């Protein structure tokens, strides 16, 4: 199945989940569903429909990657948390060294996502992002 997330790639998500996350229990279909959930969450929390703006041909052709990667950062952080949470032990062959390591990874990703969401919620940041051109 192809990746359908708008703001980030599967590679960004799985690299943040780490080499020990249980990829046998997390299919591309599940990652796609989580991406859709997070995209909706970002839109509602920021009170701006980034998904429509991001997919509009006239915008994605001119919206600077210097600013829209923030959307991908937040999405990949939050979806990676779901990947880790799906099995806190990780892969059977190469598990996380301990549950604490998995929890620490989740904490770092959560902090990064909250920082990004805080920036995205700021109307001045939104204006800046929408005005930034290639």
N, C-alpha and C positions, 0 to 999 in steps of 0.2 A: 504494500500500500504506500502511496506517495504521501509526503508530508504536506499538510494543508494549513499549518499555522501561518499567520500573516506577519508577525513581528520578528520571529526568530526561526532558526533551523533546528532540526532534531540534533544535529551535531553540537550546537551550542548547549542544548539542554542536557544531553548525555555527558558532555565533558564536565559540566558543572555537577552532575550527579556523581561523578567519579567512576573510576574503573571497577569499583567493587559493587556498584548498584546491580540489582537482580534484573538483568535484561530479559530473562526468560519469562518473567511475570508481567512485563510492561511492553506491550506491542505498539507499533506505530499508530494503530487505530486509537489506542488509549491515550497516547501522547497528543494526537490530534484533538481528541475530546477535551483533554485538560487545557490545551492551548485555547480552544474556543471559550471555555469557562473563564480563563484568565483574561482573554481579550475583552470579554463582557465585563469582568470585574474592573479592569482598567478604565473602560469607557464610563461605567457608572460612578466609580470613585472620583474620577477627574471631571465628571459632568461634561465630557466632550467625546464625540464619537470618532475616535482615532481610526477605527476600522474602516469607516467609510472614507475618511480623508486619506488614509494610507493606500486604499485600493483604487482611488480615483486616478485615472490615467494622467490627467493634467497635473496632479499633485505629486505623484511618485516620480514623475519625470523631472520635477523641479525641486522637490523637497530634499534638503541636504542630508546626506547620510551622517554628517557630523552631529545632527540632532535627533534623527529618528531612530538611531541605534539605542537610545535610552528606552524606547518602547520594547525592543528586543531584550534588553538587559533585564527589565522587570519581568517580562513574560518567561524568559528562560530560567531566571532565579526561582520563580514560584513553581513552575512545572518541574524543575529539578528537585524541589522539595517533595513534591508528590512521588517522584520516582524513588527517592530515598525512603520515604515513609511507607511505600508499598511493601517493602521487606527490609526492616532495619538491620537484619543480619547480613544482607547482601548476598552475593553468589555463594553457592555451596563450596565451589572449588577455591574461590578467592574472596572470602567474606571481609567485611570491614574489620579492622583490628579489634574493635570493641564497639559496643552500642554507643559509648560516649563519643567516639570519633564520628559516627553517623549523626548524632545530635549536634555536635560542634559544626559539622558541615551545614546542617539545617539552620542553625543559628546565624552563621555567616551569610547564607543565602537570604534568610529572612531580613536581616539588617540591611543588606544591599537592596532588596526589593522595597522595603519601607522607605529608604532614602530616595529611591527612584520615584516611588509613588508620591512622595512629598513634593518633589520637584514638579512632577506632572500635574499635580493639583493646583499649583500656583498659576493664576491667570497670566501673570507677566511671563512666566516660563512658556506657557502655551503660545502666547503671542510671539515670543522670540522664536520658538520652534517653527511656527507656521510662516514666519517672515524670512527665515533663513533659506537661502537659495544656493544652488550648486554654483 
